[in-house]
Amino acid sequence: MCAMRLTGYADKFSVHPGDTIKFYVNCDGPAQYRASIVQMINGDTNPRGPGFIEKDVTADCEGSYDGRPQAVYGGSYAYVPDAPQLKVESFTLQCWIWPTTPRTDARYWKHGEQGLVTKWSKGKGYGLFINEDGCAELRINDKTFTTGARLRDHAWHFLAATFDAKTGAVTLYHEPQIVYALDPVVPPVEAQFAGPITHSDIPLVIAGFVKGLESGPIGRSSLPQGVLIGGHYNGKIDSPRVCNRALSRFEIETMKAGVQPGLSERRHSGPTGPLSECIVAAWDFSDGIDTLVCRDQGPYKFDAQLVNCPTRAMTGYNWAGCNFDWKHAQKEYGAIHFHDDDLDNARWDVSFEWKVPEDIKSRFYAAKLTTAEGDEDYIPFWIVPKLGAKKSKIAVMVPTISYMAYANEHVACNAGGAELFVYRVPIMQQQNMFLAEHREYGGSIYDTHTDGSGICLSSRLRPILSIRPKYDHFLAQAPWQYPADLHLVYWLETLGYEYDVFTDEDLTYDGLARLEDYNVIITGSHPEHNSGPQLDALHDYTQRGGRIMYMGADGWYWVHSYHPAYGGLGRGIVTEMRRCESGIRTWRADPGEYYHQGTGELGGMWRYRGRYLHSVAGTGMSSEGFDISSYFSRTPESLDERVAWAFEGIDYEENLGNFGLVGGGAAGLELDIVDTMLGSPPHILTVATSAGRHTEAYLLVMEDFGFNQQGLDGTVHPRVRADITFHETPNGGGCFAFSSIAYCGSLPWNNCDNNISRLTKNVLDRFSVDGPLPAAPASAVVHRGRADYESPSVVTTN
């Protein structure tokens, strides 16, 4: 067991001076914990660097607090509060299901019984289930009825069950949509049940059942609060119906169409007059796909509240395979995919609050939590200037969408090929081991659910143990994402720069207004995941004379959006991504499920939305490898008078970055290159390259080749490299791309006295000055085609 007894999260990533931020803490064991606010300077404990650095911040929330456990309650479902109409005497239940784990191998996740449409708890009530043997099951009170025929996984089945209280007749139907030649026939089960249904004052649940009432930590984080839902279902459900009498088989077939209220020739809710009199609920999951509500088209409007954000915009039983955008064939997207490990909000009680002082600097901060027994956790957040407030000339754009994409990643523990991927045995952190034991904390968008389907939604309202200082990622065996970006922060602090920070969440919601008045925007080391409004704002900024320093690689790769249903809780609560037909993927979405449920936009790579990575800052993703990092060499283009100023104090023959805290060099992990055919400006200058200096562990990205072949690794392929580039943008703007995730890890080397630091300082000093950049010489202004540019990196390789 890996015991992390102290974990927490905040209600915000970004907080303005003068605003209040709330913190939620689980202290499971110790009687007390201490909380303080610190400014984060460096999160890397590597002894070859400056070491871990934080600064105490005076805060009125500092002090000791009583420890109490708080639990994460994972698993998605929908519920309808108890109502008299749901306490039926007779009934018909029906729905389509596409189960993913009706029965699993004993060596894998044990899913057990699963609720489908239930108003049942502890032997009272009624409901449709999948039992532990993987068969459809009807429960009435403590009596069960089953077909004895196992449900096929990843296939549609129609289920229906009827009970007539007058006669005691029970019928259970299980009808697979597809029947193979040697499938046994599944006849309806006919039986008798004596006695009335015993009802409880509990909600009706879709994709689970009421396990009991709970007043402890789990009950406080569940919905409805205090009601514990068990039997979480894995798979899709489409078109659930409840009627208050036993329907005939023909009437059940008619009810598949749902309800049709409001037509001029119809004055009732049902598909027929007689059926309208018995409908209790008829949910249409294709209505309100961008919401957290399952809308009931029936007469009582028993809209069901979704909990833990299951996946919507999923193909239903009637999907024809002709329309792949749910907005154009909405009735074919009436399925919701539920998972037993979905999580959108830990829903913990507030532990303490801090009103941020008005005069505090915009920086990286964290709530530091400790106990006398040695427990420790940090809850990061960022203080961001209010729009219109006085700003520094420099701003750091914190890639929090990417942080959320990697949040609580399980790949190190769950990926069978992790050793091959990193060319060594992965070294786990305590966070990795804790998360492996606590799936309820939710996974990353690089993980799969317990049923094998990809995780496409990530929430920040939960403890995210990978966004922590002192955390080394298994890919790099070094800082990655948040702690890697602290290398840049340490460098800025050491060299004495004044700067602000904002997150890509802020940029998504605020647009260009968030960037105005800054002379230069500095990215983090790995801004891989981005929203459309964010990229729009960056483009508008550079076109108006702004400058960007792209400090990493693998930027602008995946399409993300924020789910609009969480606006009442704040900005940027849940982010969504669909992995489509190309790109570096740990899973892929099924056909027809490429469009986001929240915004309706096409997911996948920005490249396949016609927005090339290379057009944002000049370079784009080419390769990745995770054994060792290499270094850069200058090219003849670094001597061009348009950019020679960046190399003042650096000899032409110097190896740039043959040192560093991430893989031992500045060129490593993931690499970007120039490619004018993919959006790099044709007037770009490639000033340094790592061409020819990578190992066979570095492989070309799959979107850059059409078929597999030999020679795709770093020892031979000319595209497996990193290019440092510069290009001008209109109105005196410019972009400098350093094109390697490992680059920031070289900045702190030797107390920031090194040639990578010097190059970065030269660029930042030039980019941060007021006014436009010096104009290029008149001789540089020429007509250029995209194919006219030949990268010196390719020439060097050849």
Buried (B, 14 or more C-beta within 10 A) or exposed (E): EBEBBBBBBBBBBBBBBEBEBBBBBBBBEBEEBEBBBBBBBBBBBBEEBBEBBBEEBEBEBBEEBEBBEBBBBBBBBBBBBBEEBBBBEBBBBBBBBBBBBBBBEEEEBEBBBBBBBBBBBBEBBBBBBBBBBBBBBBBBBEBEBBBEBBBBBBBBBBBBBBBBBEEEBBBBBBBBEEEEEEEEEBEBBEBEBEEEBBBBEBBBBBBBBBBEEBEEBBBBBBBBEBBBBBBBBBBBBBBBBBBBBBBEEEBBEBBBEBBBBEEEEBEBBBBBEEBBBBBBBBBBBBBBBBBBBBBBBBBBEBBBBBBBBBBBBBBBBBBEEEBBBBEEBBEBBBBBBBBBBBBBBBBBEEBBEBBBBEEBBBBBBBBBBBBEEEBEBBBBBBBBBEEEEEBBBBBBBBBBBBBBBBBBBBBBBBBEEBEEBBBBEBEBBEBBBBBBEBBBBBBBBBBBBBBBBBBBBBBBBBBBBBBBBBBBBBBBBBBBBBBBBBBBBBBBBBBEBEBBBBBBBBBBBBBBEBBBBBBBBBBBBBBBBBBBBBBBBBBBBBEBBBBBBBBBBBBBBBBBBBBEBBEEBBBBBBBBBBBBEBBBBBBBBEEBBBBBBBBBBBBBBBBBBEBBBBBBBBBBBBBBBBBBBBBBBBBEBBEBEBBEBBBEEBEEEBBBBBBBBBBBBBBBBBBBBBBBEBBBBBBBBBBBBBBBBBBBBBBBBEBBEEEEEEEBBBEEBBBBBBBBBBBBBEEBBBBBBBBBBBBBBBBBBEEBEBBBBBBBBBBBBBBBBEEBBEEBEEEEEEEEEEEEBEBBBBBBBE
